[in-house]
């Protein structure tokens, strides 16, 4: 039996090797890594039980949410409702392309339950919003990408925040009180940053053609958010305000509004949701197996005397984010590693979330998606994606540290 630390390094190497070199799906990579880690740390027949328990925990927590979010996202894309949403945001922001793109990414990421899905839906639209001036379209794409991660990492009920609030037993309303203003502050900083970086771009025409009505476009997006907030603020509305129920109502409405396209919307949504859920269940299995080992104790002994107590959760999450790229995998595994750590739950949530922002580079599939759609080189994508996300993480880390000092 080897040390948990060394076994963990071996497991992370396997995740990268299988995903980057052999192009194997994340679920299988994470499952293999969980098995290898468990065997190397001396686990016996209980290992399979730990794996299935970890998968079951993630599935029971996120299955309805991910499926419902995928249905809403497919409805927005298939009916061009997202074009209306972005056009309205452009009107509200007086056709400020960056501001409209940033708010679009921020908003659509919440019901879509996936920042990558949000970007895939928005990217053609925000690209079309670009004015006929050098750099505007590319900046709009980067703004949509970064802002989708901001709300995904900080605002309940994203999978990141659901996983963290459940892991540290923090009431969602408490996380919202910090997450919403902090995320809006960071969103403003991102938009300022985007205006001052040099980017190349081609001239892109603005989208033309009829748009769906505002009611059909906005209601599936806004209704679940309204119901969730209602449930948090009015205890008697707990049923419709439950995140599973609220998003499922939004999904049912999306199917109803899809009309003749409902079957196709459901088919594509089911495919996308299945891929996402399986990947998250793989993360749950790996994370739970790690949580049953003594990795946290080894990290505390190894780094405790040399690293301030507030830094370790952030550092573990940042290392995991650099190693494998998935934000949900990062927070799920870090939460399992850091259970029992001597900090309040609300600080742990935002320290780990901060780490999930930073060092998003070549191991992050979102990095390559943004690189491909913007048409830039690695240096430009690093400057427009990796750097602002890392700065976001440092701001969240500073805010969590300040909150701890109060």
C-alpha positions in Angstrom: 0.0 0.0 0.0 1.4 3.4 -1.0 0.7 6.8 0.5 -2.6 8.5 -0.5 -0.7 11.5 -1.9 1.4 9.4 -4.3 -1.7 7.4 -5.3 -3.6 10.6 -5.9 -0.8 11.9 -8.2 -0.9 8.6 -10.1 -4.7 8.8 -10.5 -4.5 12.4 -11.8 -1.9 11.4 -14.3 -4.2 8.6 -15.5 -7.1 11.1 -15.9 -4.9 13.3 -18.1 -3.3 10.5 -20.0 -6.6 8.8 -20.9 -8.5 12.0 -21.7 -5.8 14.0 -23.5 -3.7 11.3 -25.2 -6.2 8.5 -25.7 -9.3 10.7 -26.1 -11.4 8.5 -23.8 -14.6 10.0 -22.3 -14.3 11.6 -18.8 -16.6 9.0 -17.2 -14.3 6.1 -18.0 -11.2 8.1 -17.2 -12.5 9.0 -13.7 -13.9 5.5 -13.1 -10.5 3.9 -13.9 -8.7 6.5 -11.7 -11.1 5.8 -8.8 -10.4 2.0 -9.1 -6.6 2.6 -9.3 -6.5 5.1 -6.5 -8.6 2.7 -4.2 -6.3 -0.3 -5.0 -3.1 1.7 -4.4 -4.3 3.0 -1.1 -5.2 -0.6 0.1 -9.0 -0.6 -0.2 -10.6 -4.0 -0.5 -14.1 -5.2 -1.5 -15.5 -2.0 -0.1 -14.0 -0.1 -3.0 -16.9 -0.9 -5.4 -19.3 0.2 -2.8 -17.6 3.5 -2.4 -17.7 4.0 -6.2 -21.4 3.2 -6.6 -22.2 5.3 -3.5 -20.3 8.3 -5.0 -22.1 7.9 -8.3 -25.5 7.6 -6.6 -24.9 10.7 -4.5 -24.2 12.8 -7.6 -27.0 11.3 -9.7 -29.6 11.8 -7.0 -28.5 15.4 -6.5 -28.1 16.6 -10.1 -30.0 14.2 -12.5 -33.3 16.1 -12.6 -31.5 19.5 -12.6 -29.1 18.6 -15.5 -31.9 17.0 -17.6 -34.3 20.0 -17.1 -31.5 22.5 -17.8 -30.6 20.6 -21.0 -34.3 20.7 -22.2 -34.5 24.5 -21.5 -31.1 25.1 -23.3 -32.2 23.1 -26.4 -35.5 25.0 -26.5 -33.7 28.3 -26.4 -31.3 27.2 -29.2 -33.8 25.3 -31.5 -36.5 28.0 -31.5 -34.0 30.9 -31.7 -35.4 32.2 -28.4 -31.8 32.9 -27.4 -31.6 35.4 -30.3 -34.5 37.4 -28.7 -32.9 37.2 -25.3 -29.5 38.6 -26.5 -31.3 41.2 -28.7 -33.2 42.5 -25.7 -30.1 42.6 -23.6 -28.4 44.6 -26.4 -31.4 47.0 -26.4 -31.3 47.4 -22.6 -27.5 48.0 -22.7 -27.9 50.5 -25.5 -26.3 48.2 -28.0 -23.1 47.9 -25.9 -21.9 44.6 -27.4 -19.6 43.6 -24.6 -22.2 44.3 -21.8 -25.0 42.4 -23.7 -22.7 39.4 -24.4 -21.5 39.3 -20.8 -25.0 39.4 -19.3 -26.2 36.8 -21.8 -23.5 34.4 -20.8 -24.2 35.1 -17.1 -27.9 34.5 -17.4 -28.1 31.6 -19.8 -25.5 29.6 -17.8 -27.9 29.3 -14.8 -30.8 27.4 -16.4 -28.5 25.6 -18.8 -26.7 24.1 -15.8 -23.5 24.0 -17.9 -21.3 26.9 -18.9 -20.1 25.1 -22.0 -23.7 24.5 -23.1 -24.5 28.1 -22.5 -21.6 29.2 -24.7 -22.5 26.8 -27.5 -26.0 28.3 -27.6 -24.8 31.9 -27.4 -21.7 31.9 -29.5 -23.2 32.4 -33.0 -25.5 35.1 -31.6 -23.0 37.1 -29.7 -20.6 36.8 -32.6 -23.2 38.3 -34.8 -23.7 41.2 -32.3 -20.2 42.3 -33.0 -20.0 45.8 -34.5 -18.0 46.1 -37.8 -14.9 47.0 -36.0 -11.6 45.1 -35.4 -11.8 43.0 -32.2 -15.5 43.5 -31.3 -16.8 40.1 -32.2 -14.0 38.2 -30.6 -14.3 40.2 -27.4 -18.0 39.4 -27.3 -17.3 35.7 -27.6 -14.7 35.8 -24.8 -17.1 37.9 -22.7 -19.9 35.4 -23.1 -17.5 32.5 -22.2 -16.0 34.1 -19.1 -19.3 35.4 -17.8 -20.9 31.9 -18.1 -18.1 30.5 -15.9 -18.6 33.4 -13.4 -22.3 32.5 -12.7 -21.6 28.8 -13.0 -18.9 28.9 -10.3 -20.6 31.4 -7.9 -24.4 31.5 -8.2 -26.8 28.9 -6.8 -28.3 26.6 -8.3 -25.4 25.8 -10.6 -24.1 22.3 -10.2 -20.9 23.8 -8.7 -22.8 25.6 -5.9 -25.2 22.7 -5.3 -22.3 20.3 -4.8 -20.5 22.7 -2.5 -23.6 23.7 -0.4 -24.5 20.1 0.1 -21.0 19.0 0.9 -20.5 21.7 3.6 -24.2 21.9 4.8 -24.5 25.6 4.0 -28.1 27.0 3.4 -28.4 28.0 -0.3 -29.7 31.5 0.7 -26.5 32.2 2.6 -24.4 31.2 -0.5 -26.7 33.4 -2.7 -26.2 36.5 -0.4 -22.5 36.4 -1.1 -22.4 34.7 -4.6 -24.7 37.1 -6.4 -23.1 40.4 -5.5 -19.6 38.9 -5.8 -20.4 37.5 -9.2 -21.8 40.8 -10.5 -18.7 42.6 -9.3 -16.5 40.2 -11.0 -18.6 40.4 -14.2 -18.0 44.1 -14.3 -14.3 43.6 -13.9 -14.2 41.0 -16.7 -16.0 43.4 -19.1 -13.5 46.2 -18.3 -10.6 43.8 -18.8 -12.0 42.7 -22.2 -12.1 46.2 -23.4 -8.4 46.7 -22.9 -6.9 43.6 -24.5 -5.8 43.6 -28.1 -7.6 40.9 -30.2 -7.9 40.3 -33.9 -11.3 39.8 -35.5 -13.0 39.8 -38.9 -16.1 41.8 -39.8 -19.2 39.9 -38.9 -22.8 40.9 -39.9 -25.4 41.4 -37.2 -28.2 38.8 -37.0 -31.2 39.6 -39.2 -34.6 38.0 -39.4 -37.8 37.6 -37.3 -37.4 36.9 -33.6 -39.7 34.9 -31.3 -41.9 36.8 -28.9 -40.5 38.0 -25.7 -42.9 35.9 -23.6 -42.0 32.7 -25.4 -38.3 33.5 -25.2 -37.9 34.8 -21.7 -40.4 32.8 -19.7 -38.6 29.4 -19.8 -35.4 31.2 -18.8 -36.8 33.4 -16.0 -39.5 31.2 -14.5 -37.2 28.7 -12.9 -35.0 31.4 -11.4 -38.1 33.2 -10.0 -39.5 30.0 -8.5 -36.1 29.2 -6.9 -35.8 32.6 -5.3 -39.5 32.4 -4.2 -38.7 29.1 -2.4 -35.7 30.6 -0.7 -37.5 33.8 0.4 -41.0 32.3 1.2 -40.8 29.1 3.2 -44.4 28.2 2.3 -43.4 28.0 -1.4 -40.9 25.3 -0.7 -42.4 22.8 -3.2 -42.3 25.0 -6.3 -39.2 26.7 -5.0 -37.2 23.4 -4.8 -34.5 23.6 -7.5 -35.5 20.2 -9.0 -39.2 21.2 -9.2 -38.5 24.7 -10.5 -36.2 23.6 -13.3 -38.6 20.7 -14.2 -41.4 23.2 -14.5 -39.2 25.2 -16.8 -38.5 22.1 -18.9 -42.1 21.2 -19.2 -42.9 24.7 -20.3 -40.1 24.5 -22.9 -41.5 21.3 -24.3 -45.0 22.7 -24.5 -43.7 25.8 -26.3 -41.6 23.8 -28.7 -44.8 22.5 -30.4 -43.9 20.3 -33.4 -40.2 20.5 -32.5 -40.8 19.0 -29.0 -39.6 15.5 -29.9 -36.4 16.7 -31.4 -35.7 19.1 -28.5 -36.2 16.2 -26.1 -34.0 13.8 -28.1 -31.1 16.2 -28.2 -31.6 17.3 -24.6 -31.6 13.7 -23.4 -28.3 13.0 -25.3 -26.6 16.0 -23.9 -27.9 15.5 -20.4 -26.8 11.8 -20.4 -23.2 12.7 -21.3 -23.1 15.4 -18.6 -24.6 13.3 -15.9 -22.3 10.3 -16.6 -19.3 12.6 -16.4 -20.5 14.0 -13.1 -21.2 10.6 -11.7 -17.6 9.6 -12.6 -16.4 12.7 -10.6 -18.7 11.6 -7.7 -17.2 8.1 -7.7 -13.6 9.4 -7.8 -14.3 12.1 -5.2 -16.0 9.7 -2.8 -13.2 7.1 -3.0 -10.7 9.9 -2.2 -12.9 11.0 0.7 -12.7 7.6 2.2 -8.9 7.7 2.3 -6.6 9.8 4.5 -5.5 12.2 1.7 -6.8 15.2 3.6 -4.7 14.3 6.7 -1.6 13.7 4.6 -2.0 17.1 2.9 -2.5 18.8 6.2 0.6 17.2 7.7 2.7 17.9 4.6 1.6 21.5 3.9 0.1 22.6 7.2 3.2 24.1 8.7 4.1 25.9 5.5 0.8 27.0 4.0 -1.7 29.4 5.8 -5.0 27.6 6.7 -7.0 29.7 4.2 -4.7 28.8 1.3 -4.9 25.0 1.3 -8.5 24.6 0.0 -7.8 27.1 -2.7 -4.5 25.5 -3.6 -6.0 21.9 -3.8 -8.8 23.1 -6.0 -6.5 25.1 -8.3 -4.2 22.1 -8.7 -7.1 19.9 -9.6 -8.5 22.4 -12.1 -5.1 22.6 -13.8 -4.8 18.8 -13.8 -8.1 17.8 -15.3 -10.1 20.9 -16.4 -13.6 20.2 -15.3 -15.0 22.7 -12.7 -17.6 20.3 -11.3 -15.0 17.5 -10.9 -12.7 20.0 -9.2 -15.2 21.1 -6.6 -16.6 17.6 -5.9 -13.2 16.0 -5.4 -11.8 19.0 -3.4 -14.9 19.0 -1.1 -14.4 15.3 -0.4 -10.7 15.8 0.3 -11.3 18.8 2.6 -14.1 17.5 4.7 -13.5 18.2 8.3 -11.1 21.0 7.5 -11.1 23.6 10.3 -12.9 26.4 8.4 -16.5 27.6 8.3 -18.5 26.0 5.5 -19.3 29.3 3.7 -15.6 30.2 3.5 -14.8 26.7 2.3 -17.4 27.0 -0.5 -15.8 30.2 -1.9 -12.2 29.2 -1.4 -12.8 26.0 -3.4 -14.9 27.9 -6.0 -12.0 30.4 -6.3 -9.6 27.5 -7.1 -12.0 26.2 -9.8 -11.5 29.5 -11.7 -7.7 29.4 -12.0 -5.2 27.7 -14.3 -7.9 26.8 -16.9 -5.6 25.9 -19.8 -5.0 23.0 -22.2 -6.5 20.4 -19.9 -9.8 22.4 -19.9 -12.2 21.4 -22.8 -13.8 24.8 -22.6 -10.4 26.4 -23.5 -10.3 24.4 -26.8 -13.9 25.2 -27.6 -13.2 29.0 -27.2 -10.0 28.7 -29.1 -11.7 27.0 -32.0 -14.7 29.3 -32.2 -12.8 32.6 -31.9 -10.2 31.5 -34.4 -7.3 32.7 -32.4 -4.0 31.1 -31.5 -3.1 29.7 -28.1 -1.5 32.9 -26.9 -4.7 34.9 -27.7 -6.9 32.3 -26.1 -4.7 32.3 -23.0 -4.9 36.1 -22.8 -8.7 36.2 -23.4 -9.7 33.1 -21.4 -7.2 31.8 -19.0 -5.9 35.1 -17.6 -9.3 36.7 -16.9 -10.6 33.4 -15.3 -7.4 33.3 -13.1 -8.0 36.9 -12.1 -11.6 36.1 -11.2 -10.3 33.3 -9.0 -7.9 35.5 -7.2 -10.7 38.1 -6.5 -13.0 35.4 -5.1 -10.1 34.1 -3.0 -9.5 37.6 -1.6 -13.2 38.0 -0.9 -13.3 34.7 1.0 -10.3 35.6 3.0 -11.8 39.0 3.8 -15.0 37.3 4.9 -13.0 35.0 7.2 -11.3 38.0 8.8 -14.6 39.7 9.7 
